Amino acid sequence: MQTALVYSLLHTFTKQDLREARKWLASPYHNQREDLQQLFEQLAATAPDNQPLSREQAWQALHPNEPYNDQQLRLLLSYLYRCLEDFLRQREAEQSPWLHQHLLLAAYRKRGLDSHFQKAYRKLDKQQRSEPRRPPEYHLAQYWLEQERYQEESTRGRTRELNLQELEDQLTTAFLSIKLRQGCFLLAHETVYKASYHIALEVALLDLAGEEPYRNIPAVSIYAHCFRMLRFPEEDAHFTAFRARLFQSIGLFPRAELRDLFLLAINFCIRKINQTAEGYLREALELYRKGLETEALLENGTLSRFTYNNAIGIALRLEEFGWAEHFLNHYRPFLEAGQQEAAFSLNAARLAFARRQYGQVLAHLQRADYRDLINNMVAKTLQMKAYYELSEFDLLEAHLRTMKAFLRRKRHIGYHQQNYLNIIRYTQKLLALNLVNKEAVKALEEEIRNAEPLTEKGWLLGKVLNV
């Protein structure tokens, strides 16, 4: 439905977006209909409150004395949607000058304005070479720039000035860096989703990336190191080389791309940790620290709750309680407003549990409504463990029954349902364990060791072995 498309688009607009879109629609070059501006104002007024107007209400706001005309309103909504799409394209172009700066040269070249072309080329070339950031798109933009210069010079018969080598070098660098970057994302996706991709020219790309001058070009070097890290995860030297290159490249890539690079490194560490490579805990924490210090892990000034949860989890496993507490409080305001209370209270409870402050665990868990299913189960599991540590066994048994009933109603959560049912099952067995019977203790220990999935295996084994 066109109303829903326009409304959902407007719901993402910031105050600045709304101001700029209003100017866009007021320009006769982009829009010559007053009713389009009026419709925009009506829809924009309700978008922040998430209470969209119905089609009938929108029509009445525009034509209060006329009967509702669905066809006319749909056409108007369609016009508005196309205008807003044009506006977004222009905004993205303004924020990505590399993608379109050569178009001015193309315009001058097609009009035969050689002096204009040469002046614009010198300005753009100087501007681009002074740009500190060097992602793959930089080299692609350099290629486009040189391509326009080649077209201009060859048209005028200046054969001695042809820049064919520069064209070749920039095209190869752009192709090599973009292919390696794409390969990194394919390899990362393979690991998570058990997919299998064919990466064309893989060996040739890595060989070329190791040669001069490409090995010293940031866009090639960083993705070549990342590619080798992901392709050969058993060789720790590739991770070390990638991390070093990443830390050297903080100012050389746009913020969004730098964030992707940090997440590739962090996720690699987490996979190694899950394979019992405990040494990567410290590496992961250092990546979080550097990524936060440089704001690379922030997206539009906001910190993902997943990054918030994971960073604290790594710090707790390393018993870096002071850092975890600072992070917990300092980055709380950086979370999305609707997620702050739940994320903070959950992680405050995790920190309190690590410090064996079990009463505080329960206090923190009572302060938020965990609507996210996984966070809800993490909170329930923390509550379960706190009851056990406090020897509140009656409360614990009632809590386990409630958890089990809750999970039985959630039939479509696959792995997670089985994992938490196993946690409940073995906690109940722990409560029923005859401590005098050493054979029973040993049998439960073996059963827990062999159980999968069971994310609380370490805690359960600790309780069994210390009975």
VOPAGU-2260 file (C-alpha; in pm, 1 decimal, decimal comma):
REM VOPAGU-2260
SITE   aa  ch    i         X         Y         Z
SITE  MET   A    0       0,0       0,0       0,0
SITE  GLN   A    1     146,2     338,2    -106,2
SITE  THR   A    2      38,5     506,4     219,3
SITE  ALA   A    3     237,4     255,6     420,2
SITE  LEU   A    4     542,7     298,6     196,1
SITE  VAL   A    5     543,6     677,7     228,6
SITE  TYR   A    6     469,3     667,9     598,2
SITE  SER   A    7     734,5     406,8     682,7
SITE  LEU   A    8     987,3     611,5     484,1
SITE  LEU   A    9     898,0     932,6     667,5
SITE  HIS   A   10     917,4     751,5    1001,0
SITE  THR   A   11    1293,9     712,9     942,1
SITE  PHE   A   12    1348,7    1083,9     869,7
SITE  THR   A   13    1539,8    1292,9    1121,2
SITE  LYS   A   14    1445,4    1654,1    1186,6
SITE  GLN   A   15    1718,5    1758,9     946,3
SITE  ASP   A   16    1585,3    1517,7     681,5
SITE  LEU   A   17    1239,4    1670,8     716,6
SITE  ARG   A   18    1375,9    2024,4     682,3
SITE  GLU   A   19    1575,9    1935,4     371,5
SITE  ALA   A   20    1288,1    1737,7     216,4
SITE  ARG   A   21    1059,8    2036,3     273,7
SITE  LYS   A   22    1302,4    2257,5      76,3
SITE  TRP   A   23    1325,3    1993,1    -195,1
SITE  LEU   A   24     947,7    1981,8    -241,7
SITE  ALA   A   25     926,7    2362,5    -237,3
SITE  SER   A   26    1156,9    2386,4    -539,2
SITE  PRO   A   27     967,8    2408,7    -873,0
SITE  TYR   A   28    1250,4    2210,2   -1032,8
SITE  HIS   A   29    1158,0    1907,0    -822,9
SITE  ASN   A   30     787,3    1959,7    -762,9
SITE  GLN   A   31     521,0    2192,2    -903,4
SITE  ARG   A   32     222,2    2073,7    -700,3
SITE  GLU   A   33     119,0    2253,9    -382,5
SITE  ASP   A   34     -98,1    1964,0    -267,4
SITE  LEU   A   35     213,2    1743,0    -263,8
SITE  GLN   A   36     372,2    1975,8      -9,4
SITE  GLN   A   37      51,2    1977,3     194,8
SITE  LEU   A   38      33,4    1596,9     194,1
SITE  PHE   A   39     395,6    1578,0     301,2
SITE  GLU   A   40     326,8    1808,4     596,6
SITE  GLN   A   41      25,0    1605,5     705,5
SITE  LEU   A   42     210,0    1273,4     696,1
SITE  ALA   A   43     533,2    1412,3     842,5
SITE  ALA   A   44     344,8    1558,2    1140,5
SITE  THR   A   45     228,2    1213,5    1253,8
SITE  ALA   A   46     532,8    1007,0    1157,2
SITE  PRO   A   47     740,5    1065,3    1475,6
SITE  ASP   A   48     451,7     947,9    1697,0
SITE  ASN   A   49     404,3     628,9    1496,3
SITE  GLN   A   50      35,4     712,6    1444,2
SITE  PRO   A   51     -16,5     729,6    1066,7
SITE  LEU   A   52    -316,7     898,7     913,8
SITE  SER   A   53    -567,0     681,7     734,0
SITE  ARG   A   54    -616,4     750,8     363,5
SITE  GLU   A   55    -952,7     911,3     440,9
SITE  GLN   A   56    -796,6    1142,1     702,1
SITE  ALA   A   57    -517,9    1239,2     461,1
SITE  TRP   A   58    -773,0    1324,8     191,5
SITE  GLN   A   59    -988,0    1531,1     429,7
SITE  ALA   A   60    -683,1    1728,5     538,5
SITE  LEU   A   61    -621,9    1822,6     174,8
SITE  HIS   A   62    -982,1    1854,7      51,8
SITE  PRO   A   63   -1208,1    1910,8     354,4
SITE  ASN   A   64   -1518,1    1985,7     146,6
SITE  GLU   A   65   -1484,1    1713,1    -115,6
SITE  PRO   A   66   -1585,2    1343,7    -108,1
SITE  TYR   A   67   -1301,3    1094,1     -70,4
SITE  ASN   A   68   -1136,0    1002,9    -401,7
SITE  ASP   A   69    -918,6     695,8    -358,7
SITE  GLN   A   70    -767,6     704,6    -708,7
SITE  GLN   A   71    -661,3    1068,8    -680,0
SITE  LEU   A   72    -507,5    1011,8    -337,7
SITE  ARG   A   73    -315,8     707,1    -457,7
SITE  LEU   A   74    -173,6     908,9    -747,6
SITE  LEU   A   75     -71,6    1187,4    -511,9
SITE  LEU   A   76      94,5     941,6    -274,4
SITE  SER   A   77     277,5     788,0    -568,1
SITE  TYR   A   78     405,5    1131,1    -679,5
SITE  LEU   A   79     517,6    1209,6    -325,7
SITE  TYR   A   80     694,7     876,1    -292,4
SITE  ARG   A   81     888,3     932,8    -616,7
SITE  CYS   A   82     985,9    1284,4    -507,5
SITE  LEU   A   83    1113,2    1155,1    -175,6
SITE  GLU   A   84    1310,8     883,1    -353,5
SITE  ASP   A   85    1473,8    1149,8    -571,3
SITE  PHE   A   86    1550,4    1347,5    -255,6
SITE  LEU   A   87    1715,3    1045,6     -93,2
SITE  ARG   A   88    1923,1     978,2    -404,7
SITE  GLN   A   89    2049,0    1335,5    -397,5
SITE  ARG   A   90    2130,7    1315,4     -24,3
SITE  GLU   A   91    2327,0     995,5     -75,2
SITE  ALA   A   92    2513,7    1149,6    -369,9
SITE  GLU   A   93    2608,4    1450,6    -155,7
SITE  GLN   A   94    2743,9    1218,0     112,4
SITE  SER   A   95    2932,6    1000,9    -139,2
SITE  PRO   A   96    3123,8    1244,4    -363,4
SITE  TRP   A   97    3346,2     966,2    -500,3
SITE  LEU   A   98    3048,6     814,5    -677,7
SITE  HIS   A   99    2963,6    1113,0    -897,8
SITE  GLN   A  100    3239,9    1373,7    -909,6
SITE  HIS   A  101    3352,7    1259,8   -1255,6
SITE  LEU   A  102    3010,9    1349,1   -1400,2
SITE  LEU   A  103    3101,7    1718,7   -1415,6
SITE  LEU   A  104    3401,5    1627,4   -1630,1
SITE  ALA   A  105    3176,0    1419,1   -1854,9
SITE  ALA   A  106    2941,8    1717,4   -1898,9
SITE  TYR   A  107    3226,8    1951,1   -1997,1
SITE  ARG   A  108    3378,0    1689,4   -2230,0
SITE  LYS   A  109    3048,9    1631,7   -2413,4
SITE  ARG   A  110    3009,4    2006,7   -2462,5
SITE  GLY   A  111    3361,4    2044,1   -2598,7
SITE  LEU   A  112    3460,2    2285,6   -2319,5
SITE  ASP   A  113    3828,4    2195,8   -2293,0
SITE  SER   A  114    3936,7    2481,4   -2067,7
SITE  HIS   A  115    3647,7    2413,4   -1830,3
SITE  PHE   A  116    3737,7    2044,5   -1832,8
SITE  GLN   A  117    4105,9    2104,6   -1754,0
SITE  LYS   A  118    4027,6    2343,1   -1469,8
SITE  ALA   A  119    3772,3    2105,8   -1316,8
SITE  TYR   A  120    4004,8    1807,7   -1360,6
SITE  ARG   A  121    4293,2    1979,3   -1180,5
SITE  LYS   A  122    4064,0    2079,2    -894,5
SITE  LEU   A  123    3909,5    1733,7    -857,1
SITE  ASP   A  124    4243,6    1555,4    -888,8
SITE  LYS   A  125    4400,6    1774,9    -620,3
SITE  GLN   A  126    4097,3    1735,9    -398,1
SITE  GLN   A  127    4094,0    1359,8    -433,7
SITE  ARG   A  128    4465,8    1311,8    -376,3
SITE  SER   A  129    4441,9    1513,4     -54,0
SITE  GLU   A  130    4158,4    1289,7      73,0
SITE  PRO   A  131    4294,2    1090,5     371,3
SITE  ARG   A  132    4048,8     802,8     337,3
SITE  ARG   A  133    4145,3     520,7     103,4
SITE  PRO   A  134    3864,7     261,1      73,8
SITE  PRO   A  135    3822,1      63,1    -248,9
SITE  GLU   A  136    3580,2     326,3    -380,2
SITE  TYR   A  137    3860,3     584,3    -370,4
SITE  HIS   A  138    4052,9     390,0    -632,3
SITE  LEU   A  139    3740,2     333,4    -837,8
SITE  ALA   A  140    3676,2     708,8    -831,3
SITE  GLN   A  141    4036,1     768,4    -938,5
SITE  TYR   A  142    3978,7     531,0   -1229,2
SITE  TRP   A  143    3664,4     718,4   -1335,3
SITE  LEU   A  144    3852,9    1046,7   -1311,5
SITE  GLU   A  145    4137,0     915,4   -1526,4
SITE  GLN   A  146    3887,8     761,3   -1769,1
SITE  GLU   A  147    3732,8    1103,5   -1830,7
SITE  ARG   A  148    4078,5    1250,7   -1877,7
SITE  TYR   A  149    4162,1     974,4   -2126,0
SITE  GLN   A  150    3841,7    1039,0   -2322,6
SITE  GLU   A  151    3914,5    1412,0   -2334,3
SITE  GLU   A  152    4280,0    1378,1   -2436,8
SITE  SER   A  153    4218,4    1109,6   -2700,4
SITE  THR   A  154    3932,3    1308,3   -2852,3
SITE  ARG   A  155    4169,1    1601,4   -2903,2
SITE  GLY   A  156    4445,4    1381,3   -3045,2
SITE  ARG   A  157    4690,5    1436,7   -2759,2
SITE  THR   A  158    4836,5    1090,9   -2793,5
SITE  ARG   A  159    5156,4    1165,3   -2607,6
SITE  GLU   A  160    4962,3    1266,2   -2300,5
SITE  LEU   A  161    4742,8     957,9   -2275,2
SITE  ASN   A  162    4724,9     827,6   -1919,0
SITE  LEU   A  163    4683,3     459,2   -1997,0
SITE  GLN   A  164    4917,5     336,4   -1722,6
SITE  GLU   A  165    4737,3     540,3   -1459,8
SITE  LEU   A  166    4407,8     399,6   -1584,8
SITE  GLU   A  167    4542,5      44,6   -1564,0
SITE  ASP   A  168    4687,0      91,8   -1215,6
SITE  GLN   A  169    4372,8     244,8   -1065,8
SITE  LEU   A  170    4142,3     -10,2   -1228,9
SITE  THR   A  171    4353,6    -300,7   -1101,3
SITE  THR   A  172    4366,7    -155,7    -750,2
SITE  ALA   A  173    3991,7     -94,3    -744,9
SITE  PHE   A  174    3913,0    -442,3    -880,3
SITE  LEU   A  175    4156,6    -614,5    -644,6
SITE  SER   A  176    4040,2    -436,8    -329,7
SITE  ILE   A  177    3669,2    -474,3    -409,7
SITE  LYS   A  178    3708,3    -844,1    -490,8
SITE  LEU   A  179    3900,9    -907,5    -169,7
SITE  ARG   A  180    3643,9    -717,0      35,8
SITE  GLN   A  181    3361,5    -915,4    -119,5
SITE  GLY   A  182    3554,1   -1236,4     -52,3
SITE  CYS   A  183    3587,2   -1144,9     315,1
SITE  PHE   A  184    3212,3   -1107,8     351,9
SITE  LEU   A  185    3150,9   -1435,2     168,8
SITE  LEU   A  186    3393,5   -1622,3     395,7
SITE  ALA   A  187    3240,5   -1468,0     707,3
SITE  HIS   A  188    2891,5   -1562,1     587,0
SITE  GLU   A  189    3006,2   -1917,4     514,5
SITE  THR   A  190    3116,5   -1963,1     874,1
SITE  VAL   A  191    2792,4   -1842,7    1029,6
SITE  TYR   A  192    2540,0   -1994,9     791,1
SITE  LYS   A  193    2728,0   -2308,2     677,5
SITE  ALA   A  194    2703,2   -2189,9     318,5
SITE  SER   A  195    2957,1   -2255,8      44,3
SITE  TYR   A  196    3065,1   -1995,2    -211,3
SITE  HIS   A  197    3298,7   -2004,3    -508,4
SITE  ILE   A  198    3531,5   -1703,1    -506,3
SITE  ALA   A  199    3668,2   -1656,1    -857,1
SITE  LEU   A  200    4042,0   -1592,3    -898,7
SITE  GLU   A  201    4103,3   -1644,4    -526,1
SITE  VAL   A  202    4464,5   -1763,8    -553,9
SITE  ALA   A  203    4553,9   -1505,2    -818,5
SITE  LEU   A  204    4401,3   -1225,9    -608,9
SITE  LEU   A  205    4603,8   -1317,6    -300,3
SITE  ASP   A  206    4922,2   -1354,8    -504,3
SITE  LEU   A  207    4874,5   -1016,3    -668,7
SITE  ALA   A  208    4788,2    -853,1    -336,2
SITE  GLY   A  209    5128,0    -961,8    -205,2
SITE  GLU   A  210    5316,8    -786,9    -486,5
SITE  GLU   A  211    5434,5    -427,1    -521,5
SITE  PRO   A  212    5277,8    -175,5    -527,6
SITE  TYR   A  213    4955,1    -338,7    -409,3
SITE  ARG   A  214    5086,5    -481,3     -83,4
SITE  ASN   A  215    5132,9    -125,8      48,3
SITE  ILE   A  216    4797,2      12,5     -66,1
SITE  PRO   A  217    4564,9      21,4     242,3
SITE  ALA   A  218    4247,6     -87,2      60,6
SITE  VAL   A  219    4425,4    -393,7     -79,8
SITE  SER   A  220    4643,9    -475,7     218,6
SITE  ILE   A  221    4375,2    -471,9     486,3
SITE  TYR   A  222    4133,8    -692,9     292,8
SITE  ALA   A  223    4410,3    -930,5     186,5
SITE  HIS   A  224    4508,2    -982,2     551,8
SITE  CYS   A  225    4141,2   -1020,2     649,1
SITE  PHE   A  226    4082,8   -1270,1     367,0
SITE  ARG   A  227    4378,1   -1485,0     475,5
SITE  MET   A  228    4261,6   -1470,3     839,1
SITE  LEU   A  229    3917,1   -1599,9     743,8
SITE  ARG   A  230    4038,1   -1854,0     487,5
SITE  PHE   A  231    4313,4   -1997,2     710,9
SITE  PRO   A  232    4175,9   -1953,0    1066,2
SITE  GLU   A  233    4418,8   -2208,3    1212,2
SITE  GLU   A  234    4715,7   -1983,2    1128,2
SITE  ASP   A  235    4723,6   -1719,3    1403,6
SITE  ALA   A  236    4976,4   -1503,9    1216,2
SITE  HIS   A  237    4706,9   -1392,6     971,8
SITE  PHE   A  238    4489,3   -1258,5    1254,8
SITE  THR   A  239    4788,3   -1078,1    1405,3
SITE  ALA   A  240    4870,6    -916,3    1070,4
SITE  PHE   A  241    4508,6    -813,1    1010,1
SITE  ARG   A  242    4469,2    -663,3    1358,0
SITE  ALA   A  243    4793,0    -463,3    1316,9
SITE  ARG   A  244    4682,4    -332,7     975,7
SITE  LEU   A  245    4337,6    -250,3    1112,6
SITE  PHE   A  246    4479,2     -41,2    1396,6
SITE  GLN   A  247    4702,8     141,6    1148,4
SITE  SER   A  248    4405,8     218,2     923,1
SITE  ILE   A  249    4174,0     397,2    1166,3
SITE  GLY   A  250    4162,0     720,4     964,9
SITE  LEU   A  251    4183,0     563,7     620,5
SITE  PHE   A  252    3827,9     427,4     582,1
SITE  PRO   A  253    3477,0     571,0     620,5
SITE  ARG   A  254    3322,3     505,7     961,5
SITE  ALA   A  255    3071,6     245,8     837,9
SITE  GLU   A  256    3341,7      45,5     659,5
SITE  LEU   A  257    3573,0      65,4     959,8
SITE  ARG   A  258    3290,4     -70,1    1174,7
SITE  ASP   A  259    3252,6    -367,3     939,1
SITE  LEU   A  260    3626,1    -436,2     963,0
SITE  PHE   A  261    3620,4    -430,3    1343,6
SITE  LEU   A  262    3320,7    -662,8    1349,1
SITE  LEU   A  263    3494,3    -906,4    1112,7
SITE  ALA   A  264    3787,1    -920,1    1355,0
SITE  ILE   A  265    3568,0    -944,7    1666,5
SITE  ASN   A  266    3346,8   -1218,2    1521,6
SITE  PHE   A  267    3656,5   -1412,0    1421,6
SITE  CYS   A  268    3779,7   -1391,0    1783,8
SITE  ILE   A  269    3442,0   -1508,2    1914,3
SITE  ARG   A  270    3449,0   -1810,9    1683,2
SITE  LYS   A  271    3799,1   -1895,9    1808,6
SITE  ILE   A  272    3682,7   -1856,2    2169,3
SITE  ASN   A  273    3391,8   -2091,1    2102,2
SITE  GLN   A  274    3648,3   -2342,7    1976,9
SITE  THR   A  275    3818,7   -2317,8    2320,3
SITE  ALA   A  276    4094,4   -2081,3    2202,3
SITE  GLU   A  277    4077,2   -1883,8    2526,8
SITE  GLY   A  278    4369,6   -1661,8    2428,2
SITE  TYR   A  279    4138,9   -1479,3    2190,2
SITE  LEU   A  280    3935,8   -1341,5    2481,9
SITE  ARG   A  281    4201,9   -1079,1    2543,2
SITE  GLU   A  282    4224,2   -1007,0    2169,9
SITE  ALA   A  283    3847,8    -954,5    2148,9
SITE  LEU   A  284    3846,4    -717,3    2445,5
SITE  GLU   A  285    4128,8    -513,4    2290,9
SITE  LEU   A  286    3930,1    -486,8    1967,7
SITE  TYR   A  287    3624,9    -367,0    2159,5
SITE  ARG   A  288    3836,7    -110,6    2343,3
SITE  LYS   A  289    3994,6      25,4    2025,3
SITE  GLY   A  290    3665,5      20,3    1836,0
SITE  LEU   A  291    3492,0     215,7    2111,8
SITE  GLU   A  292    3780,5     455,4    2165,1
SITE  THR   A  293    3775,5     548,8    1794,9
SITE  GLU   A  294    3392,2     537,3    1781,0
SITE  ALA   A  295    3420,6     285,7    1497,7
SITE  LEU   A  296    3168,5      58,4    1671,5
SITE  LEU   A  297    2907,7     334,0    1693,2
SITE  GLU   A  298    2653,2     368,3    1415,1
SITE  ASN   A  299    2511,1     719,2    1382,2
SITE  GLY   A  300    2614,2     779,3    1742,4
SITE  THR   A  301    2431,7     467,1    1863,3
SITE  LEU   A  302    2578,0     149,9    2011,2
SITE  SER   A  303    2414,5    -179,8    1918,8
SITE  ARG   A  304    2277,5    -373,3    2214,0
SITE  PHE   A  305    2454,3    -680,3    2074,8
SITE  THR   A  306    2790,5    -502,3    2096,0
SITE  TYR   A  307    2696,1    -382,5    2446,2
SITE  ASN   A  308    2610,8    -735,9    2557,9
SITE  ASN   A  309    2910,9    -902,2    2393,0
SITE  ALA   A  310    3169,9    -653,9    2518,0
SITE  ILE   A  311    3054,8    -696,6    2877,1
SITE  GLY   A  312    3042,9   -1074,9    2836,3
SITE  ILE   A  313    3406,7   -1082,9    2719,5
SITE  ALA   A  314    3517,1    -852,5    3003,3
SITE  LEU   A  315    3342,6   -1069,5    3263,9
SITE  ARG   A  316    3510,1   -1385,5    3135,7
SITE  LEU   A  317    3844,5   -1209,1    3177,8
SITE  GLU   A  318    3735,3   -1083,0    3521,8
SITE  GLU   A  319    3790,0    -725,4    3406,6
SITE  PHE   A  320    3516,9    -610,2    3642,0
SITE  GLY   A  321    3633,7    -249,1    3666,2
SITE  TRP   A  322    3633,8    -203,5    3289,6
SITE  ALA   A  323    3298,2    -378,0    3261,5
SITE  GLU   A  324    3142,9    -145,9    3520,4
SITE  HIS   A  325    3279,0     164,9    3347,6
SITE  PHE   A  326    3159,0      40,2    3008,8
SITE  LEU   A  327    2819,3     -55,8    3151,0
SITE  ASN   A  328    2749,6     296,1    3277,1
SITE  HIS   A  329    2937,5     506,2    3022,8
SITE  TYR   A  330    2776,9     350,7    2714,8
SITE  ARG   A  331    2425,8     315,2    2853,8
SITE  PRO   A  332    2315,4     650,1    2697,9
SITE  PHE   A  333    2449,9     535,9    2358,5
SITE  LEU   A  334    2194,0     254,7    2335,4
SITE  GLU   A  335    1866,6     310,3    2152,9
SITE  ALA   A  336    1620,1     473,7    2390,3
SITE  GLY   A  337    1375,7     182,8    2386,7
SITE  GLN   A  338    1650,0     -68,0    2470,4
SITE  GLN   A  339    1845,9     115,7    2739,5
SITE  GLU   A  340    1670,4      -4,5    3053,6
SITE  ALA   A  341    1652,7    -371,4    2954,9
SITE  ALA   A  342    2011,8    -389,2    2826,0
SITE  PHE   A  343    2152,2    -202,5    3125,1
SITE  SER   A  344    1966,7    -400,9    3391,0
SITE  LEU   A  345    2049,4    -735,0    3228,3
SITE  ASN   A  346    2419,7    -657,8    3206,6
SITE  ALA   A  347    2427,0    -502,3    3552,0
SITE  ALA   A  348    2285,8    -834,7    3674,9
SITE  ARG   A  349    2556,7   -1026,6    3485,1
SITE  LEU   A  350    2824,3    -809,8    3646,0
SITE  ALA   A  351    2672,0    -852,4    3993,2
SITE  PHE   A  352    2662,3   -1230,3    3944,3
SITE  ALA   A  353    3029,4   -1236,1    3841,6
SITE  ARG   A  354    3107,0   -1045,0    4161,8
SITE  ARG   A  355    2894,4   -1292,8    4360,9
SITE  GLN   A  356    2652,8   -1018,6    4464,4
SITE  TYR   A  357    2350,3   -1241,9    4419,4
SITE  GLY   A  358    2099,1   -1018,9    4593,2
SITE  GLN   A  359    2187,2    -737,3    4351,8
SITE  VAL   A  360    2137,2    -977,7    4061,0
SITE  LEU   A  361    1772,0   -1021,9    4157,2
SITE  ALA   A  362    1727,0    -648,8    4219,6
SITE  HIS   A  363    1860,0    -556,6    3874,8
SITE  LEU   A  364    1647,3    -818,8    3699,7
SITE  GLN   A  365    1328,5    -676,2    3847,5
SITE  ARG   A  366    1383,8    -335,7    3685,6
SITE  ALA   A  367    1310,5    -413,1    3321,7
SITE  ASP   A  368    1069,7    -590,6    3092,0
SITE  TYR   A  369    1269,6    -824,8    2866,8
SITE  ARG   A  370    1056,9    -837,8    2553,7
SITE  ASP   A  371    1334,4    -988,3    2342,9
SITE  LEU   A  372    1299,9   -1365,3    2380,7
SITE  ILE   A  373    1670,9   -1444,0    2415,9
SITE  ASN   A  374    1731,9   -1162,2    2664,0
SITE  ASN   A  375    1426,5   -1283,9    2852,5
SITE  MET   A  376    1576,2   -1632,2    2879,0
SITE  VAL   A  377    1919,5   -1500,0    2974,1
SITE  ALA   A  378    1753,2   -1301,9    3253,5
SITE  LYS   A  379    1554,2   -1604,2    3370,2
SITE  THR   A  380    1871,2   -1814,8    3372,5
SITE  LEU   A  381    2056,8   -1555,0    3579,0
SITE  GLN   A  382    1766,1   -1546,9    3821,1
SITE  MET   A  383    1777,6   -1927,1    3840,4
SITE  LYS   A  384    2148,9   -1929,0    3923,5
SITE  ALA   A  385    2109,0   -1651,5    4181,2
SITE  TYR   A  386    1836,6   -1849,9    4360,2
SITE  TYR   A  387    2068,4   -2152,4    4368,8
SITE  GLU   A  388    2364,2   -1953,3    4503,0
SITE  LEU   A  389    2140,7   -1800,8    4771,6
SITE  SER   A  390    2006,6   -2149,3    4863,6
SITE  GLU   A  391    1653,2   -2030,1    4786,8
SITE  PHE   A  392    1558,7   -2378,1    4669,9
SITE  ASP   A  393    1180,3   -2343,8    4704,6
SITE  LEU   A  394    1185,0   -2029,5    4492,0
SITE  LEU   A  395    1421,6   -2201,8    4250,4
SITE  GLU   A  396    1193,9   -2502,2    4198,2
SITE  ALA   A  397     894,5   -2277,2    4131,7
SITE  HIS   A  398    1105,1   -2066,0    3896,6
SITE  LEU   A  399    1218,7   -2372,6    3699,2
SITE  ARG   A  400     858,1   -2484,1    3653,8
SITE  THR   A  401     765,7   -2138,4    3526,6
SITE  MET   A  402    1061,3   -2135,5    3286,5
SITE  LYS   A  403     967,1   -2476,5    3152,4
SITE  ALA   A  404     604,9   -2378,7    3095,8
SITE  PHE   A  405     716,7   -2059,1    2919,9
SITE  LEU   A  406     945,6   -2255,7    2686,5
SITE  ARG   A  407     680,5   -2511,6    2602,5
SITE  ARG   A  408     472,5   -2228,2    2457,1
SITE  LYS   A  409     763,2   -2118,0    2234,7
SITE  ARG   A  410     764,9   -2393,5    1974,1
SITE  HIS   A  411     958,1   -2221,5    1695,3
SITE  ILE   A  412    1289,0   -2120,9    1852,1
SITE  GLY   A  413    1480,9   -2436,9    1761,0
SITE  TYR   A  414    1825,4   -2457,7    1921,3
SITE  HIS   A  415    1738,9   -2206,6    2194,8
SITE  GLN   A  416    1440,4   -2403,5    2319,8
SITE  GLN   A  417    1642,8   -2722,1    2352,3
SITE  ASN   A  418    1932,4   -2540,7    2517,0
SITE  TYR   A  419    1717,9   -2385,2    2788,8
SITE  LEU   A  420    1518,9   -2702,8    2842,4
SITE  ASN   A  421    1850,9   -2878,1    2901,5
SITE  ILE   A  422    1955,4   -2609,2    3150,1
SITE  ILE   A  423    1628,9   -2659,9    3340,6
SITE  ARG   A  424    1659,8   -3036,7    3326,0
SITE  TYR   A  425    2011,7   -3051,8    3466,9
SITE  THR   A  426    1943,7   -2788,1    3731,4
SITE  GLN   A  427    1650,0   -2999,0    3850,6
SITE  LYS   A  428    1877,4   -3304,9    3855,8
SITE  LEU   A  429    2131,8   -3105,8    4054,3
SITE  LEU   A  430    1866,7   -3019,3    4311,9
SITE  ALA   A  431    1760,5   -3384,4    4339,8
SITE  LEU   A  432    2118,0   -3518,2    4359,1
SITE  ASN   A  433    2204,9   -3744,6    4651,0
SITE  LEU   A  434    2536,2   -3595,2    4761,5
SITE  VAL   A  435    2634,3   -3908,3    4953,9
SITE  ASN   A  436    2607,8   -4126,0    4645,6
SITE  LYS   A  437    2941,7   -4068,5    4467,0
SITE  GLU   A  438    2836,7   -4286,0    4174,3
SITE  ALA   A  439    2530,6   -4068,7    4118,8
SITE  VAL   A  440    2748,2   -3755,6    4135,4
SITE  LYS   A  441    2989,9   -3901,3    3880,7
SITE  ALA   A  442    2705,5   -4009,8    3652,6
SITE  LEU   A  443    2550,4   -3661,3    3654,8
SITE  GLU   A  444    2890,0   -3507,8    3581,3
SITE  GLU   A  445    2932,9   -3729,1    3274,3
SITE  GLU   A  446    2577,7   -3663,9    3159,5
SITE  ILE   A  447    2629,9   -3286,6    3177,3
SITE  ARG   A  448    2964,4   -3310,0    2995,8
SITE  ASN   A  449    2802,4   -3497,1    2707,4
SITE  ALA   A  450    2486,7   -3285,8    2685,4
SITE  GLU   A  451    2438,5   -3059,0    2380,3
SITE  PRO   A  452    2334,0   -2786,3    2348,0
SITE  LEU   A  453    2404,3   -2664,0    2701,1
SITE  THR   A  454    2542,6   -2311,1    2734,2
SITE  GLU   A  455    2549,9   -2328,9    3116,3
SITE  LYS   A  456    2764,4   -2642,9    3114,7
SITE  GLY   A  457    3051,3   -2471,6    3300,1
SITE  TRP   A  458    2831,8   -2346,4    3582,4
SITE  LEU   A  459    2651,8   -2680,0    3621,8
SITE  LEU   A  460    2976,0   -2875,9    3627,8
SITE  GLY   A  461    3114,8   -2636,2    3884,9
SITE  LYS   A  462    2817,4   -2705,6    4110,9
SITE  VAL   A  463    2839,6   -3084,4    4062,2
SITE  LEU   A  464    3215,2   -3099,8    4124,6
SITE  ASN   A  465    3189,8   -2884,6    4437,7
SITE  VAL   A  466    2905,5   -3070,2    4607,4
